[in-house]
Amino acid sequence: MILLIRRFVTFTKMLVAAAGAFAALCTGAIACLQFGFWLIARRWSPVPVSRILELAQIEVQRRYFPASVDASQSNGLDAQALIEWVLDLPAILALFVSVALLGLVYLLLISVEKRLRGSATGY
């Protein structure tokens, strides 16, 4: 049973490492894209998460308010408002957070793997 769990942890660790590498690669690509836009326009304009999803042809339902309605006076914090907030974040920030979280998960998996090795040898 321990052997099966160790294999699962090792496999999961490899998946997390691959996801972290891909997220880091995407972070670098977005940073280069934004830097290129900055060089051309001489104005820093962050690329929001919603724009990246549009480029990937992933449609996310957005909520639009007419100019006569104050959007800040909506019914408080709901799921749609949270989704809107995340979609408006700069993509580079979302990618940095994801790389950091994947790094923490990777460290956690290393710790679990060490504990499993110790329990298998009897220490």
Secondary structure, DSSP 8 states (H G I E B T S, - for coil): -HHHHHHHHHHHHHHHHHHHHHHHHHHHHHHHHHHHHHHHHSS----BHHHHHHHTT---------TTS-GGGSSSS-HHHHHHHHHHSBHHHHHHHHHHHHHHHHHHHHHHHHHHHHHHHT-
